[in-house]
Amino acid sequence: MGEIVFLLIFSAIAGYMYFLTGSFRISKMDISGGAAMFPRIVIIIFLACIALRIVQLLKSKDTKEFVWKNIFKKGRREFVISLVLYALLLVPFGFIISTILFLLSIVNYFYFLGNETLGSVRNIVIRNLLLVGFTVALYFIFSEVLGVSLPPGILDI
């Protein structure tokens, strides 16, 4: 029952987010569906997945108790904290710096959790350079190719 309540809370949040997309401005010449189209598609898919999970839980004979504190087990807790910090730093520091900091911290942390070491210096350098390159490539794909406005932050690109 606890998991169903948890899923219903997320459904309510998703429904509110869907409602917020109604306030996105759309150009009269835009025939693509506007800025709200992609978020609405993601929210609808998310709600469909939640509905499927609720149906699974209701049909299941398993009465395993959903423990809320398991959400904040080691690794998950750090990821949630990093995600909140990423969201807070995104506007002041910008997409590139915030995303690089987020990815470097999360990827290296989870690598360490899985291997109990960060690896050799060569592996660390390669992994981190790939993350930086991925972030810069992602920025230019979204900002230049797709025309999406991303927060420039202190780099003011």
C-alpha positions as CSV (number, residue, x, y, z in Angstrom):
1,M,0.0,0.0,0.0
2,G,2.9,2.3,0.8
3,E,4.3,2.1,-2.8
4,I,0.9,3.0,-4.2
5,V,0.7,6.1,-2.0
6,F,4.2,7.0,-3.1
7,L,3.3,6.5,-6.8
8,L,0.1,8.6,-6.3
9,I,2.2,11.4,-4.8
10,F,4.4,11.4,-7.9
11,S,1.3,11.3,-10.1
12,A,0.0,14.4,-8.4
13,I,3.3,16.2,-8.9
14,A,3.4,15.1,-12.6
15,G,-0.2,16.3,-13.1
16,Y,0.8,19.6,-11.6
17,M,3.8,19.8,-13.9
18,Y,1.5,19.0,-16.9
19,F,-0.8,21.8,-15.8
20,L,2.2,24.2,-15.7
21,T,3.1,23.5,-19.3
22,G,-0.1,25.2,-20.3
23,S,1.5,28.5,-19.4
24,F,4.4,28.1,-21.9
25,R,4.2,30.7,-24.6
26,I,3.7,29.5,-28.2
27,S,4.4,31.6,-31.3
28,K,1.5,31.9,-33.7
29,M,3.8,30.7,-36.5
30,D,4.9,27.6,-34.5
31,I,3.4,24.4,-35.9
32,S,5.6,22.0,-33.9
33,G,3.5,22.0,-30.8
34,G,5.5,24.6,-28.9
35,A,7.8,24.4,-26.0
36,A,5.3,22.4,-24.0
37,M,5.1,19.5,-26.3
38,F,8.2,17.5,-25.2
39,P,7.5,17.9,-21.5
40,R,3.9,16.9,-22.0
41,I,5.0,13.7,-23.8
42,V,7.5,12.8,-21.1
43,I,4.9,13.4,-18.4
44,I,2.3,11.3,-20.2
45,I,4.8,8.5,-20.6
46,F,5.7,8.8,-16.9
47,L,2.1,8.7,-15.8
48,A,1.5,5.7,-18.0
49,C,4.4,3.9,-16.3
50,I,3.0,4.8,-12.9
51,A,-0.4,3.5,-13.9
52,L,1.1,0.2,-15.1
53,R,3.1,-0.2,-11.9
54,I,-0.1,0.4,-9.8
55,V,-1.9,-2.2,-11.8
56,Q,1.0,-4.6,-11.2
57,L,0.8,-3.9,-7.5
58,L,-2.9,-4.4,-7.3
59,K,-2.8,-7.7,-9.2
60,S,0.2,-9.0,-7.3
61,K,-0.3,-11.4,-4.4
62,D,2.9,-10.3,-2.9
63,T,2.3,-8.3,0.2
64,K,5.8,-7.1,0.7
65,E,5.9,-3.8,2.7
66,F,7.2,-0.7,1.0
67,V,9.7,0.9,3.2
68,W,10.1,4.7,2.7
69,K,13.6,4.8,4.1
70,N,14.9,2.5,1.4
71,I,14.6,5.4,-1.0
72,F,17.5,7.1,0.9
73,K,19.9,4.2,1.1
74,K,23.6,4.8,0.5
75,G,24.1,6.0,-3.0
76,R,20.5,7.1,-3.6
77,R,20.7,9.7,-0.9
78,E,23.9,11.2,-2.3
79,F,22.4,11.2,-5.8
80,V,19.3,13.1,-4.6
81,I,21.4,15.6,-2.8
82,S,23.6,16.1,-5.9
83,L,20.5,16.5,-8.1
84,V,19.1,19.2,-5.8
85,L,22.5,21.0,-5.7
86,Y,22.6,20.7,-9.5
87,A,19.2,22.3,-9.8
88,L,20.2,25.1,-7.5
89,L,23.5,25.8,-9.2
90,L,22.2,25.6,-12.8
91,V,21.1,29.2,-13.2
92,P,23.9,31.0,-11.3
93,F,26.8,28.8,-12.7
94,G,25.2,27.9,-16.0
95,F,24.6,24.6,-17.8
96,I,28.2,23.7,-18.7
97,I,29.8,24.3,-15.2
98,S,26.9,22.8,-13.3
99,T,26.5,19.8,-15.5
100,I,30.3,19.1,-15.4
101,L,30.3,19.3,-11.6
102,F,27.3,17.1,-11.3
103,L,28.5,14.4,-13.7
104,L,32.0,14.4,-12.3
105,S,30.8,14.0,-8.7
106,I,28.1,11.4,-9.4
107,V,30.0,9.2,-11.9
108,N,33.2,9.2,-9.8
109,Y,31.2,8.6,-6.6
110,F,29.3,5.6,-8.1
111,Y,32.5,4.3,-9.7
112,F,34.1,4.3,-6.3
113,L,31.1,2.6,-4.7
114,G,31.2,-0.2,-7.2
115,N,34.9,-0.7,-7.3
116,E,36.1,0.6,-3.9
117,T,38.7,2.6,-5.9
118,L,38.6,5.4,-8.4
119,G,40.9,3.5,-10.7
120,S,44.3,4.4,-12.1
121,V,45.2,8.0,-12.9
122,R,44.8,7.2,-16.6
123,N,41.3,5.9,-16.0
124,I,40.3,8.9,-13.9
125,V,41.6,11.3,-16.5
126,I,39.9,9.5,-19.4
127,R,36.6,9.2,-17.6
128,N,36.6,12.9,-16.5
129,L,37.7,14.2,-20.0
130,L,34.9,12.1,-21.6
131,L,32.3,13.6,-19.2
132,V,33.6,17.2,-19.9
133,G,33.5,16.5,-23.6
134,F,30.0,15.0,-23.4
135,T,28.8,18.1,-21.5
136,V,30.3,20.5,-24.0
137,A,28.9,18.5,-26.9
138,L,25.5,18.3,-25.3
139,Y,25.5,22.1,-24.8
140,F,26.3,22.8,-28.4
141,I,23.9,20.3,-29.8
142,F,21.0,21.8,-27.8
143,S,22.0,25.5,-28.0
144,E,23.3,25.7,-31.6
145,V,21.6,22.8,-33.5
146,L,18.3,22.6,-31.7
147,G,18.1,26.3,-30.7
148,V,17.3,25.5,-27.0
149,S,18.2,28.3,-24.6
150,L,20.3,26.9,-21.8
151,P,21.5,29.0,-18.8
152,P,24.9,30.5,-19.7
153,G,25.8,31.4,-16.1
154,I,29.2,32.9,-15.4
155,L,30.6,31.7,-18.7
156,D,28.1,33.9,-20.6
157,I,28.4,32.0,-23.8
